Amino acid sequence: MTKETIDYYKVGHKDGYTAEQIEMLTLGTNRADDIRKQRLLKVPEISKDDYSLGFLDGQNEYQDDYSMNAAFGFDL
């Protein structure tokens, strides 16, 4: 039996991307911070930095995607 390892950077990235979508849809109600804090409670101490970095990168990627869509007139 093989032991699976969790890539907390990737998990954080997906959570950050989704949290930023929620943040945009709710017009900046700081839900992204709440989501990050709740999820960090479940992340092992040794992986919290990886998760947080992935979360921030995910948020930034969504903001970039949103900006590019707005710049080229795609339906948001």
C-alpha positions in Angstrom: 0.0 0.0 0.0 1.4 3.4 -0.9 1.0 6.4 1.3 -0.4 9.5 -0.4 1.1 12.8 0.2 -0.8 16.0 0.1 0.6 19.0 -1.8 -0.6 21.8 0.4 0.6 24.4 -2.0 -1.8 23.1 -4.7 -4.6 22.8 -2.1 -4.0 26.4 -1.0 -3.8 27.6 -4.6 -7.3 26.1 -5.4 -8.7 27.4 -2.2 -7.3 30.9 -2.8 -8.6 31.0 -6.4 -12.1 30.0 -5.2 -12.0 32.4 -2.2 -11.1 35.3 -4.4 -14.1 34.4 -6.7 -16.3 34.5 -3.7 -14.7 37.8 -2.6 -15.5 39.4 -6.0 -19.1 38.1 -6.0 -19.8 39.3 -2.5 -18.2 42.7 -3.2 -15.3 42.5 -0.8 -16.8 41.2 2.4 -13.5 39.7 3.5 -14.8 36.1 3.1 -11.4 35.1 1.6 -9.7 35.8 5.0 -12.4 33.8 6.8 -11.9 30.9 4.4 -8.1 31.0 4.8 -8.3 31.0 8.6 -10.8 28.1 8.7 -8.8 26.0 6.3 -5.5 26.7 8.1 -6.9 25.0 11.2 -6.9 21.7 9.3 -3.4 22.1 7.8 -0.5 20.5 9.6 1.9 23.0 11.2 4.8 22.0 9.0 2.7 22.8 5.8 1.1 26.1 6.8 3.6 28.2 4.9 3.1 26.1 1.7 -0.6 26.4 2.0 -0.5 30.2 2.7 1.8 30.8 -0.3 -0.5 28.7 -2.5 -3.5 30.5 -1.2 -2.1 33.9 -2.1 -0.9 32.8 -5.5 -4.4 31.5 -6.2 -5.9 34.8 -5.2 -3.5 36.6 -7.5 -4.1 34.3 -10.4 -7.9 34.9 -10.1 -7.3 38.7 -10.0 -5.1 38.4 -13.1 -7.7 36.3 -14.9 -10.5 38.7 -14.0 -8.5 41.7 -15.2 -7.6 40.0 -18.5 -11.3 39.1 -19.1 -12.3 42.7 -18.3 -9.6 44.2 -20.5 -10.6 42.1 -23.5 -14.4 42.5 -22.9 -15.2 38.9 -22.1 -18.4 38.2 -20.3 -17.6 38.2 -16.6 
